């Protein structure tokens, strides 16, 4: 029981950190690339029919994430209101069983009467009009994006806090401008849990993702899908920040993809 409570407390703290960070960590005052409000509403109220791009955008745009949180609160309020109405109707029916039965019988009688009336005035069956319309061409299927395994060994990096500079500049690593199944090896004794990954150039964030680190065979690893196809080739910093505020900063060089680079091992 104590372990379960501790796990729930840790999980709640993790979610609070993620919600706070996503709400403030990615300012977008010009609202560049933001989806319309209808798309955010669709994600909140009917997530199965929403587009994956909208979900990925929320992880890199604080204004859209805050709006999405407002819509979730609106949905929760609607559900609570509906549940309260059902409870009131249920309580009234129990308090007035005879009157409730009378109302139900009247409603059923009215429904049957309307159905018979519509049946009596239904138009005669008209044969369908045949048209010589050409069949619509088949919609092309979106090709599945393949993510190539790629490893980055960050185990030799020194941890920094806040804006502290690192003691020594680590060697710059080459990374292809491709879709990568990226595995990051963190320094020894790094904690499991939530991390925020950012690809930065000076004060500009070009890519970001929220990921979770796990301990595997004595190593703390982060595995995440990264799409660097839209990142211009050049030098950047890959920042890995934990929920406690410690950061790892690895200089990287985005380069044109080649088969040899995609086979790079840590």
N, C-alpha and C positions, 0 to 999 in steps of 0.2 A: 504493500500500500504506500509506504514512504517513497519507494523508487518510482512508483507511478506519479505521485504528487510532484516529485522533483523533476521528472521528465516533462510533465505538463507545464510546470513553472518555467523550465528552460525553453520549452517550445513557445510559450507565450512571450518570453523575453526576446526570442529570435524573431517572432512575427512583428513585435512592436518595433524592433530595430529596423527591420526591412521596410515596414510601413513609413516610419519616420524618415529613413534615408531616401526612399523613392519619392516622398512628398517634397523634399527640399534639395536633394543632391543633384538634380538635373534641370536647372532653370532653362526655360525656353521662352524668353519674353516676346520674341517675334513669331512664336507658334509656327516654326518652319516644319513642314512635313506632317503636321497634325491631321488626324482623320476627322471627319465631321462628327458632330454630337450624336447623330443617329447611329453611327458605327459604335461609339462608346456605349450608348444605350442598349444596342443589340448585344454587345458583349456582356453587359451586366444582367439583362433580363432573359436573354436566350443565347448563352455562350456556345452552344453546339453549332449554331448557324453563323457565328462570327468568323472573321478571317484571322489567320495566324499572324499576319503582319500587324494587326491592331494590338494584339497581345504583346508582341515584341516591342512595339513603339512605347507602350506604357513603362517598360523598364528603362527607358532613356529620355523620358519627358515628364517632369514633375507636374506641370499644369494639367496634362491629360490624366495622370494618375490621380490627382486630387479630384478632378471631375468624375472619374470612374468611381472613386470612393463615395462621392456624394450620391451617385446613382445607385450604388449598392445599399446605402442607407435608406434611400427612397423605396427601393424594393423591399427591404426589411420592414419598413413602416407599413407598406401596403399589406404584406402578409400578416403582420400582427393585427391590423385592422380587420382583415377578413376572418382571422381566427376568432377575434373578439365577437364579431357579428354572428358567427356560427354558434359560439357558446351562448349568446343571448337568445338566439332562436331555439336552441336546444332546451335552455332553461324555461322559456315561455311555454314550449310544448309540454314539458313535464308538469308545469303548474296548471295548464288548461288543456288536458288531454281531449276532452269532448269537443271544445271549440276548435282545437287543432285538427281533429278528424273531420269536422264540418268544412273547414277551409280547404282541406285537401280534396274532399269529395267535390266541392264546387269547382275547384281548379281542374279536376279531371273531367267533369261534365262539360265545362267550357271548351277544353282542348278537343274533346270528341266532337262537339258541335261544329267547331271551326273546321275540323278535318272533313266532316261530311259536307259542309257547305262548299269548301274548295273542290272536293271531288265532284260535286254536282255541276259546277260551272267550268270544269276543266275543258280546255280546248280539245277538239278531235285530233287524233294522232296525224301528224303531217310527215310524209316520208322525207328523209334528209336530202338536202340538195347536194348533188355530186359536183365536185369541183376538180378541175385538172391542175391542181397545184403541185409544183415540183417539190419533192421531199427536201427538207432542209439538210444542208451538208452536216456531216457529223462534226461535233465540236472537238477540236484537238485537245488531247489530254496533256495536262502540265507534266513535264518530265520530272521524275523524282530526283531531288538533289542528292548527290553522293558526297559524303563527308569523309575525307581521307585522314587516316590516323596520323597524328603529328605530336611529338613530345617536346616539351621545353623543361629543362632541368634548372630550377631556381633554388636548389638546395644550398648553393654557396652564397646566396645573397644575405646581406645584413639587414635586420629589421630596423625600421625607422618609425618615429612617432610624429604625427602632425606634419609640420613643414620642415622638420629637421633634415639637413642634407646627409647623404650616406657618407661613410668614412672613405670609401674608395669607389671609383667608377667601374662597374662590372663590364665584362666584355659584351659587345653588342652582338646579338644573335640574329641570324637571317630567318625570316618567316615568309612563306609564299603567299601571294595575293589570291587565295583560293578558299574553298569551303573545307574547313578542317574539323576533324574530331580531335579536339585539342586536350592533351593531358599535361597538367602542370605538376611537377614534383616540388613540394614546399620544403623549406629548411627543416632539419631534424627538430623534433619536439614541437612542431607547429600544431595548433589546436584543430580539432575537427569543428565543423559548423559552418556558419554563413560567411561568405566572402563576396566582395564586390570587385569585379574585374573591369578595368578601363584602359582603353588605348588613347593616349593623350599626345598632343603636340602643343607645347607651351601651356596655355590655359584652355585650350579647346579639346573637347571630348569627341572623338570620332567614332568610338564603338564602346559599348558597355554591356555587361551581363551580370546577373545575380546567380551565384553558384554555391554549392555545398561541398566542403572537403570531407573526405573519408580516409580512415586509416586502413591501409592494405599492406600486409607483409612488412610492417615496421616503417612504412613510408606514408606520409600524409599527401594525398593526391586530390587534385581537382580535375574533373572531366567535364568538358562543355563543348557544344557545337559553336564554331565561330565562322562567320562569313566575312572574309576580308576582300571580296572581289571588288567592292566599291571604294576601297581605301587606296588613295594614290600611293605609288611607290615612293619610299623615302624613309627617314629615321623618325622613330616614335619612342614613347615610353609605355611599357605595359605595367600598370599599377594593380597590385593585388592587396586589397584592404580588408582586414578582419572586422568583426563586430566590436572588438575591443579598441579599435583605432590604430593598431599597428599596420604598417604598410611594407610591401616589398616593391621595389622599382627596378624593372629589368629593361634596359635599352634594347630595342629591336630594330631591325631594318626590314620593311615590307618590300619584297622583291618579286619580279615576275615569276610565276609558277613554272617549275620544270620537274620532270620525273625524278631527277636525282635529289632535288631538295625535298620532295614529298616523301622520300624514303629516309629522311634524317632521323637518327636515333639520338636519345639523350646521352 
